[in-house]
Amino acid sequence: MYQAHSRRYDTMQYRRVGKSGIKLPSVSLGLWHNFGGVTLFENSREMVLGAFDLGITHFDLANNYGPPPGSAEENFGRILRNELSSYRDELIISTKSGYHMWEGPYGEWGSRKQLLASLDQSLRRMGLEYVDIFYHHRPDPDTPLEETMGALAHAVRSGKALYVGLSNYNAEQADRAIGILKDMGIHCLIHQPRYNMLDRRPEKGLYDVLEKHGVGAIPFSPLAQGVLTGRYLNGIPEDSRVAGSSVFLKRDERFDASVEKSRKLNDIAQRRGQSLAQMALAWLLRKPTTASVIIGASKLAQIQECAQAQNNLVFSKEELADIDAIALG
Ligand code: NDP
């Protein structure tokens, strides 16, 4: 029977999410890849429990994570039920809806019907009474924002979600959505953008909007799906994401160019006494608006390495300039 590590809260740093009462671990674990029905359950279990032993209290899911869609929530539910049920109050569990999940006109995007039906499905798959954070996964160009935000507000009022968040909204969309929620008496806790040293879109206004509203940021793919780690510095390992069947990371010119950049970034990381993965996370965590970063992993050892990123969050002006010159070059 699993017993959580007695010193799990000794080293992890917990950071306040915007102007809220909630703190998140500097590193959170996402279950997008390697937790679905096609992967070895024992490895997924080891990563979830090993992460919790490191003080990682936050697990990020979505209705469609798998493959097959829904299976990451089912597997996580199994781990919760079997080993983590007595720790529920120590966990922040998030899920999302908005990408395609089921057939017909209500299986994706941002209608009230889609969000609330999806949330009920997620709760059933995970065997939970409530999630801690419920996100709208992507903006919907065709549904009035008032309807989508109304569904998030309802999720909170009905007790099925403690907090709500947005994902993939740009600065202008986020500003409007957060304002609408505020008018409904609901504080948007957090925003989940794609952000890493190679993808700077959130710097074009989004972080300013979040800061203005006291909303925290939690970047996803902070390691550029593994490119900003030591994973590809000596070729392409057979068990890596790019060598697998993921449609989200493919071996192409862009990938090769990014690996070349990561080689140079790795030299800076070494001079800082960090691994490249640790520097990539520290670079995001140096900003107070970044509440946490959501990493993915295929092995527990990767999570253990990433959890050490918090040990050096200070960057000199020269280091930041060198990183920009390489990453944006
Ligand atoms: P990352 O950028 O952290 O990439 C994760 C991959 O990097 C791992 O699978 C592993 O690759 C590699 N890796 C991680 N740590 C190390 C290490 N220490 N050394 C070497 N390689 C390492 O994040 P993801 O792209 O996986 O996304 C993370 C999470 O963000 C998701 O699980 C999900 O929760 C969330 N997300 C949200 C989205 C949204 O639209 N809101 C979209 C995408 C993600 P390998 O598998 O090759 O070993």
Boltz pocket constraint, residues with backbone or C-beta under 6 A from the ligand:
constraints:
  - pocket:
      binder: B
      contacts: [[A, 29], [A, 30], [A, 31], [A, 32], [A, 33], [A, 60], [A, 61], [A, 137], [A, 167], [A, 168], [A, 192], [A, 219], [A, 220], [A, 221], [A, 222], [A, 223], [A, 224], [A, 225], [A, 226], [A, 227], [A, 229], [A, 230], [A, 231], [A, 239], [A, 240], [A, 241], [A, 242], [A, 277], [A, 294], [A, 295], [A, 296], [A, 297], [A, 298], [A, 299], [A, 301], [A, 302], [A, 303], [A, 305], [A, 306]]
      max_distance: 6.0
